[in-house]
Amino acid sequence: MKEKHDVIVVGGGIAGLVATVYLARAGLDVLLLERNERCGGLVNTFVRDGFRFETGVRALISAGVIFPMLDELGIALEPLPNRVSVGIEDRIMHVNSPESLEDYLALLKDLYPESEADIERVGAVVRRVMREMRVMYEVSNPAFNDFRRDKRYFVGTFLPWFLRFLITLVNIAQMRGPVEPYLDRIVKQRALRDIISQHFFRGTPAFFAMSYFYLYNDYFYPKGGVGKLTEALEQKIYEFGGHIRTGTEVASVHAGEKWVSDREGRQYEYEQLVWAADLKTLYRITQTAGCSPAVVSAFEAQKERVLAGRGADSVFTVYVAVDEPPETFAAISHGHFFYTPSRLGLGEIHRSELRALLQNWDTHSRAEVLAWLDGFCERNTYEISIPVLKDPTAAPPGKTGLIVSTLFEYELAKKVKESGWYEDFKAEVERRMLKVLSTSVYPMLRDRVMFAFSASPLTLEKIAGSSQGAIVGWSFEEPIPVTSQMLKINDAVKTVLPYVSQAGQWTYSPNGVPTSILTGRLAADRVIAQHKPRGGH
């Protein structure tokens, strides 16, 4: 006997939650199925011994999406400032406004005096991109505006903005290529190029990479942690009459017959399905019996592209509790800190050296892997979040929690796991990261650490169900099997399968929390437009 619903949403990350809340608000009988015991995926907060930590994203950016969505749903989320600092070696500057860009450029000139002209060129690019970003986010995203009810806004505000937005898209198109060769053209010194580019996922489009300084000024931190956004959406789903079932992993999708089954053998019939989970999983478990030959052919072609795709970089994160008051850390940086302990940059360590290591894995000893790891940790860039500097309730009195992350290659963690020394390797990465910080910016980590634990790309893959532990969807270095054109984002939620929509980080590239939210909303709108109520519903 199949359980019947108007809509089944698979995946309780941020996109699945958003799709579900809008479907429930529209009066549809919607059931959200989430494989973990809690929803949210990488937008989650947890507490360990009184210290609040974030599972994935450390802060949020509205991007014309989050605040309009909260207003539309009547969600009161208290945003706290999420101020950013940037440091290289012993030089640290604080981002307090867009004008702080000049302080950042001055820091670079101090470290690389022979590259002053190149640094000015970088500054000119960042200023131009910041102007374009202001245009992009000047108005609320159209998905969260009902133009039929507010025609004055449409004519007086939206249409003039849209003309400027189209010009912005032309400018963006000129910077669609990867950031690394783009920087090669304007920065001669390799170390300086690395210091800038190693903040970003490999192959990030130049426009989005060079928008980093704009984003530093637009971050916010929800009071109580980023997981408060997840909790608020869950609460609204229940208020609107929607249903959530956690601990339920979907094992098969029967697209032609419009039902799914879970690992326990329970079956769920749907009129519409929204897939907001890992996209590779959808193509692995979907059966197309009963679909037309044209659908089957299109599905197999897309399946080949999706399964051949590769996720973007993952991260390695160390969570640290320190018996040191927040004031000590506040004297060093703001609560969100991008820190590079060496002006030398990574060079070829995470490029040719890493490729050689992975391609010839069986010929390398543990000692050789750890020697590579030494250089990687000493010259990398770290994203450090200090929740208690944003929200004083995030740690016990007089103590401080740190979340220290760096971009990390999934394949390396996977090969170590296959070689049988994964736990030892995790401990070695953790030890090296803490050693680098304790001998540079945080000497108190030498003897004031109360506890520390870590999460690797394999951890993220397990927790979020995300292929290769990717946190922003598809790699920019490989062919992307989904749309990456901004004006086609409405089409991003369509699939080749009848009555199946998609949402989330794998749906559109590049992706982040605002884009996942937007695709969740667009998927819900598509389902609502196509919905044909069953008799008596």
TORFITI-516565 format. One line per 8 residues: number of its first residue (from 1); for each residue x, y, z of C-alpha. Coordinates in nm, 3 decimals, padded with zeros to 5 digits. Example, Ala and Ser with C-alpha at 12.3 -4.5 7.8 and 13.67 -1.06 7.14 Angstrom:
1	01.230/-00.450/00.780  01.367/-00.106/00.714
This chain:
1	00.000/00.000/00.000  00.157/00.326/-00.111  00.136/00.641/00.097  -00.002/00.916/-00.127  00.090/01.286/-00.137  00.055/01.569/-00.385  00.430/01.632/-00.369  00.728/01.442/-00.234
9	01.040/01.650/-00.167  01.360/01.447/-00.132  01.640/01.614/00.064  01.600/01.831/00.372  01.885/02.070/00.306  01.811/02.438/00.264  01.669/02.399/-00.090  01.439/02.114/00.012
17	01.314/02.307/00.313  01.240/02.613/00.102  01.059/02.411/-00.165  00.853/02.236/00.103  00.755/02.552/00.288  00.626/02.721/-00.028  00.442/02.409/-00.141  00.279/02.377/00.201
25	00.190/02.745/00.200  00.012/02.691/-00.133  -00.207/02.426/00.031  -00.050/02.119/-00.128  -00.014/01.794/00.063  00.366/01.781/00.074  00.600/01.537/00.248  00.972/01.608/00.290
33	01.197/01.303/00.321  01.542/01.355/00.475  01.801/01.078/00.517  01.955/01.226/00.834  01.790/01.263/01.173  01.787/01.641/01.133  01.730/01.873/00.841  01.951/02.156/00.721
41	02.248/01.976/00.567  02.537/02.223/00.564  02.319/02.502/00.707  02.324/02.372/01.061  02.448/02.449/01.411  02.547/02.211/01.690  02.673/02.245/02.049  02.961/02.055/02.208
49	03.024/02.106/02.581  02.866/02.451/02.570  03.051/02.564/02.255  02.837/02.645/01.951  02.978/02.540/01.614  02.851/02.545/01.255  02.835/02.224/01.053  02.895/02.390/00.717
57	02.848/02.754/00.621  02.985/02.994/00.883  02.770/03.295/00.791  02.504/03.397/00.540  02.471/03.655/00.267  02.125/03.774/00.165  02.205/03.838/-00.206  01.858/03.982/-00.252
65	01.712/03.642/-00.159  01.728/03.554/00.211  01.579/03.869/00.366  01.296/03.893/00.107  01.215/03.527/00.173  01.207/03.582/00.549  00.978/03.882/00.505  00.747/03.690/00.272
73	00.718/03.395/00.510  00.687/03.607/00.823  01.004/03.468/00.979  01.176/03.681/01.243  01.545/03.592/01.225  01.770/03.833/01.416  02.077/03.915/01.201  02.398/03.998/01.384
81	02.703/04.161/01.224  02.955/03.918/01.078  03.261/04.136/01.040  03.562/04.007/00.850  03.938/04.044/00.894  04.210/03.943/00.649  04.564/03.858/00.754  04.893/03.746/00.597
89	05.174/03.657/00.836  05.171/03.932/01.102  04.977/04.188/00.893  04.605/04.194/00.969  04.344/04.438/00.840  03.976/04.468/00.928  03.693/04.503/00.679  03.455/04.761/00.822
97	03.314/04.904/00.498  03.365/04.884/00.120  03.632/05.152/00.160  03.839/04.902/00.359  03.951/04.768/00.023  04.217/05.042/00.028  04.354/04.900/00.355  04.369/04.555/00.198
105	04.558/04.685/-00.104  04.797/04.868/00.127  04.859/04.541/00.313  04.944/04.366/-00.015  05.176/04.650/-00.119  05.356/04.626/00.214  05.417/04.255/00.159  05.486/04.273/-00.215
113	05.638/04.620/-00.276  05.778/04.514/-00.613  05.421/04.443/-00.737  05.258/04.776/-00.656  05.135/04.836/-01.012  04.988/04.486/-01.031  04.813/04.536/-00.697  04.660/04.857/-00.830
121	04.526/04.660/-01.127  04.375/04.405/-00.889  04.217/04.688/-00.692  04.066/04.837/-01.007  03.911/04.501/-01.098  03.771/04.451/-00.747  03.621/04.803/-00.746  03.453/04.738/-01.081
129	03.317/04.402/-00.968  03.187/04.558/-00.646  02.991/04.811/-00.854  02.842/04.528/-01.059  02.756/04.330/-00.747  02.573/04.630/-00.603  02.359/04.638/-00.916  02.291/04.264/-00.896
137	02.169/04.282/-00.537  02.014/04.629/-00.552  01.657/04.492/-00.553  01.497/04.181/-00.410  01.511/03.881/-00.638  01.207/03.880/-00.870  01.106/03.536/-00.741  01.011/03.703/-00.412
145	00.813/03.990/-00.564  00.446/03.973/-00.661  00.444/04.227/-00.942  00.070/04.181/-00.997  00.002/04.329/-00.654  00.267/04.600/-00.672  00.267/04.740/-01.024  00.411/05.072/-00.909
153	00.721/04.891/-00.781  00.744/04.696/-01.106  00.734/05.006/-01.326  00.920/05.250/-01.102  01.188/05.026/-00.952  01.219/04.686/-01.113  01.216/04.778/-01.482  01.486/05.052/-01.451
161	01.696/04.813/-01.243  01.652/04.530/-01.493  01.802/04.741/-01.771  02.111/04.802/-01.556  02.115/04.433/-01.466  02.131/04.332/-01.833  02.436/04.556/-01.877  02.588/04.390/-01.572
169	02.536/04.048/-01.729  02.736/04.161/-02.032  03.019/04.268/-01.802  03.001/03.941/-01.612  03.027/03.747/-01.937  03.365/03.910/-01.999  03.493/03.751/-01.675  03.343/03.402/-01.702
177	03.678/03.229/-01.739  03.869/03.075/-01.443  04.023/03.317/-01.198  04.374/03.166/-01.217  04.452/03.255/-01.581  04.269/03.585/-01.534  04.508/03.676/-01.252  04.801/03.550/-01.458
185	04.731/03.830/-01.705  04.734/04.113/-01.450  04.971/03.988/-01.176  05.326/03.887/-01.262  05.445/03.755/-00.925  05.342/03.396/-00.861  05.324/03.425/-00.482  05.092/03.727/-00.501
193	04.865/03.548/-00.749  04.849/03.251/-00.513  04.773/03.463/-00.209  04.469/03.601/-00.392  04.350/03.289/-00.575  04.390/03.031/-00.298  04.093/03.188/-00.122  03.871/03.039/-00.394
201	03.764/02.702/-00.529  03.988/02.598/-00.816  03.861/02.729/-01.148  03.610/02.971/-00.994  03.482/03.213/-01.262  03.686/03.531/-01.235  03.387/03.759/-01.175  03.260/03.563/-00.876
209	03.609/03.516/-00.735  03.689/03.886/-00.755  03.361/03.971/-00.582  03.505/03.843/-00.254  03.559/04.186/-00.103  03.198/04.280/-00.172  03.083/03.963/00.005  03.301/04.040/00.307
217	03.083/04.347/00.363  02.752/04.166/00.315  02.782/03.870/00.552  02.550/03.836/00.850  02.522/03.584/01.132  02.182/03.479/01.267  02.154/03.511/01.644  02.183/03.158/01.775
225	02.375/03.031/01.472  02.309/02.965/01.104  02.099/02.666/01.204  01.830/02.908/01.319  01.740/02.954/00.953  01.681/02.579/00.922  01.477/02.570/01.242  01.260/02.862/01.131
233	01.183/02.698/00.795  01.094/02.368/00.964  00.857/02.547/01.199  00.686/02.724/00.907  00.643/02.395/00.721  00.449/02.256/01.015  00.249/02.577/01.053  00.143/02.553/00.688
241	00.042/02.187/00.726  00.343/02.027/00.559  00.507/01.706/00.677  00.872/01.617/00.744  01.005/01.266/00.791  01.371/01.241/00.894  01.584/00.928/00.909  01.432/00.825/00.577
249	01.663/00.758/00.283  01.507/00.724/-00.060  01.632/00.406/-00.230  01.452/00.414/-00.564  01.253/00.648/-00.788  01.001/00.501/-01.031  00.954/00.793/-01.267  00.711/00.627/-01.505
257	00.479/00.514/-01.226  00.531/00.820/-01.002  00.638/00.666/-00.674  00.951/00.635/-00.460  01.059/00.384/-00.199  01.284/00.420/00.103  01.543/00.186/00.254  01.280/00.031/00.481
265	01.065/-00.064/00.183  00.798/00.201/00.240  00.649/00.339/-00.079  00.527/00.693/-00.148  00.312/00.788/-00.445  00.336/01.143/-00.580  00.178/01.373/-00.833  00.499/01.579/-00.842
273	00.849/01.509/-00.711  01.109/01.770/-00.614  01.460/01.627/-00.591  01.665/01.851/-00.362  01.936/01.599/-00.274  02.256/01.482/-00.442  02.189/01.484/-00.817  02.412/01.186/-00.895
281	02.201/00.978/-00.659  01.884/01.067/-00.850  02.034/00.937/-01.173  02.173/00.624/-01.009  01.848/00.511/-00.844  01.583/00.622/-01.096  01.400/00.357/-01.298  01.237/00.475/-01.619
289	01.004/00.182/-01.689  00.676/00.326/-01.816  00.837/00.644/-01.953  00.825/00.724/-02.322  01.123/00.628/-02.541  01.204/00.999/-02.586  01.217/01.050/-02.206  01.431/00.738/-02.157
297	01.676/00.853/-02.424  01.702/01.204/-02.279  01.741/01.062/-01.928  02.024/00.829/-02.027  02.208/01.110/-02.205  02.177/01.341/-01.905  02.267/01.058/-01.669  02.596/01.012/-01.852
305	02.676/01.383/-01.817  02.579/01.401/-01.450  02.768/01.089/-01.342  03.076/01.209/-01.529  03.067/01.544/-01.347  03.291/01.614/-01.050  03.218/01.808/-00.735  03.409/02.124/-00.647
313	03.671/02.135/-00.373  03.568/02.023/-00.031  03.706/02.144/00.303  03.888/02.008/00.604  03.765/02.166/00.928  03.904/02.162/01.281  03.674/02.256/01.568  03.863/02.390/01.868
321	03.760/02.487/02.222  04.009/02.721/02.389  04.038/02.815/02.756  04.096/03.177/02.665  03.851/03.470/02.685  03.697/03.610/02.366  03.869/03.944/02.430  04.204/03.784/02.347
329	04.082/03.684/02.003  03.893/04.009/01.949  04.225/04.193/01.988  04.353/03.998/01.686  04.062/03.989/01.442  03.690/04.011/01.387  03.479/03.697/01.422  03.533/03.588/01.061
337	03.901/03.576/00.974  04.078/03.477/00.651  04.437/03.409/00.748  04.741/03.302/00.545  05.050/03.226/00.759  05.302/03.267/00.475  05.333/03.527/00.200  05.486/03.258/-00.024
345	05.150/03.108/-00.116  05.085/02.748/-00.212  05.260/02.756/-00.548  05.248/02.410/-00.705  05.176/02.232/-00.375  04.803/02.199/-00.444  04.844/02.176/-00.821  05.114/01.965/-00.989
353	05.252/01.824/-00.663  04.907/01.709/-00.551  04.828/01.565/-00.894  05.154/01.370/-00.895  05.082/01.242/-00.544  04.736/01.117/-00.640  04.834/00.973/-00.978  05.123/00.774/-00.829
361	04.967/00.699/-00.493  05.094/00.344/-00.456  05.454/00.456/-00.498  05.444/00.706/-00.213  05.508/00.624/00.152  05.319/00.773/00.444  05.623/00.985/00.522  05.612/01.135/00.173
369	05.242/01.212/00.201  05.299/01.380/00.537  05.593/01.579/00.398  05.360/01.713/00.128  05.105/01.788/00.400  05.362/01.997/00.589  05.397/02.242/00.302  05.025/02.241/00.232
377	04.937/02.343/00.588  05.221/02.594/00.628  05.136/02.794/00.315  04.760/02.757/00.287  04.480/03.005/00.360  04.246/02.939/00.653  03.891/03.054/00.705  03.847/03.098/01.079
385	03.508/03.156/01.234  03.481/03.262/01.599  03.108/03.240/01.684  03.142/03.401/02.027  03.274/03.723/01.868  02.948/03.744/01.674  02.710/03.620/01.942  02.831/03.630/02.308
393	02.613/03.329/02.394  02.811/03.097/02.162  03.064/02.978/02.425  03.090/02.934/02.803  03.199/03.248/02.993  03.569/03.323/02.953  03.619/03.065/02.679  03.630/03.071/02.297
401	03.544/02.826/02.021  03.713/02.834/01.680  03.609/02.677/01.350  03.917/02.651/01.129  03.869/02.539/00.767  04.076/02.510/00.454  03.996/02.391/00.102  04.084/02.024/00.070
409	04.093/01.760/-00.203  03.832/01.485/-00.165  04.037/01.233/-00.364  04.325/01.263/-00.117  04.100/01.180/00.178  03.947/00.893/-00.020  04.283/00.738/-00.109  04.400/00.764/00.250
417	04.080/00.588/00.360  04.135/00.311/00.106  04.493/00.275/00.229  04.374/00.211/00.583  04.514/00.507/00.777  04.231/00.757/00.755  04.194/00.828/01.129  04.568/00.873/01.169
425	04.572/01.105/00.867  04.289/01.316/01.007  04.482/01.352/01.332  04.795/01.454/01.139  04.609/01.724/00.942  04.447/01.852/01.259  04.780/01.863/01.444  04.955/02.047/01.162
433	04.680/02.306/01.122  04.686/02.384/01.494  05.066/02.393/01.498  05.077/02.645/01.212  04.828/02.871/01.388  04.994/02.836/01.729  05.331/02.939/01.589  05.187/03.238/01.407
441	04.867/03.419/01.493  04.736/03.219/01.791  05.017/03.130/02.037  04.754/03.045/02.301  04.674/02.726/02.109  04.999/02.574/02.234  04.866/02.504/02.582  04.510/02.637/02.613
449	04.319/02.394/02.389  04.047/02.216/02.585  03.945/01.983/02.303  03.963/01.962/01.925  03.804/01.740/01.662  03.788/01.751/01.285  03.575/01.683/00.978  03.717/01.582/00.640
457	03.558/01.578/00.295  03.448/01.222/00.370  03.269/01.350/00.681  03.083/01.609/00.474  02.993/01.348/00.213  02.842/01.131/00.485  02.662/01.409/00.671  02.525/01.601/00.374
465	02.498/01.312/00.130  02.689/01.530/-00.115  02.904/01.361/-00.380  03.275/01.406/-00.307  03.194/01.619/-00.004  03.140/01.917/-00.235  02.996/02.226/-00.066  02.914/02.441/-00.369
473	02.813/02.180/-00.625  02.999/02.115/-00.948  03.370/02.164/-01.006  03.455/02.462/-01.221  03.741/02.265/-01.380  03.519/02.008/-01.551  03.223/02.031/-01.792  02.922/02.135/-01.584
481	02.611/01.925/-01.661  02.364/02.195/-01.549  02.294/02.553/-01.652  02.529/02.830/-01.546  02.359/03.117/-01.728  02.190/03.363/-01.495  01.901/03.444/-01.729  01.824/03.072/-01.758
489	01.806/02.998/-01.388  01.429/02.940/-01.415  01.508/02.646/-01.643  01.761/02.507/-01.395  01.487/02.339/-01.191  01.354/02.140/-01.488  01.455/01.779/-01.545  01.405/01.545/-01.840
497	01.174/01.332/-01.623  00.799/01.401/-01.626  00.662/01.548/-01.302  01.012/01.575/-01.151  01.179/01.906/-01.063  01.520/01.961/-00.907  01.661/02.213/-00.658  01.973/02.274/-00.454
505	02.347/02.309/-00.495  02.370/02.072/-00.794  02.098/02.249/-00.992  02.279/02.564/-01.101  02.644/02.674/-01.107  02.796/02.863/-00.931  02.599/02.787/-00.619  02.572/02.893/-00.256
513	02.301/02.926/00.006  02.108/03.209/-00.171  02.108/03.018/-00.501  01.996/02.698/-00.329  01.713/02.893/-00.169  01.620/03.047/-00.503  01.610/02.710/-00.682  01.397/02.570/-00.400
521	01.150/02.853/-00.452  01.155/02.818/-00.832  01.097/02.442/-00.808  00.800/02.502/-00.578  00.657/02.760/-00.818  00.691/02.515/-01.106  00.512/02.241/-00.916  00.233/02.474/-00.805
529	00.179/02.590/-01.164  00.155/02.230/-01.287  -00.043/02.086/-00.997  -00.373/01.917/-01.076  -00.559/01.843/-00.752  -00.684/01.491/-00.699  -01.055/01.453/-00.660  -01.178/01.571/-00.324
537	-00.847/01.731/-00.222
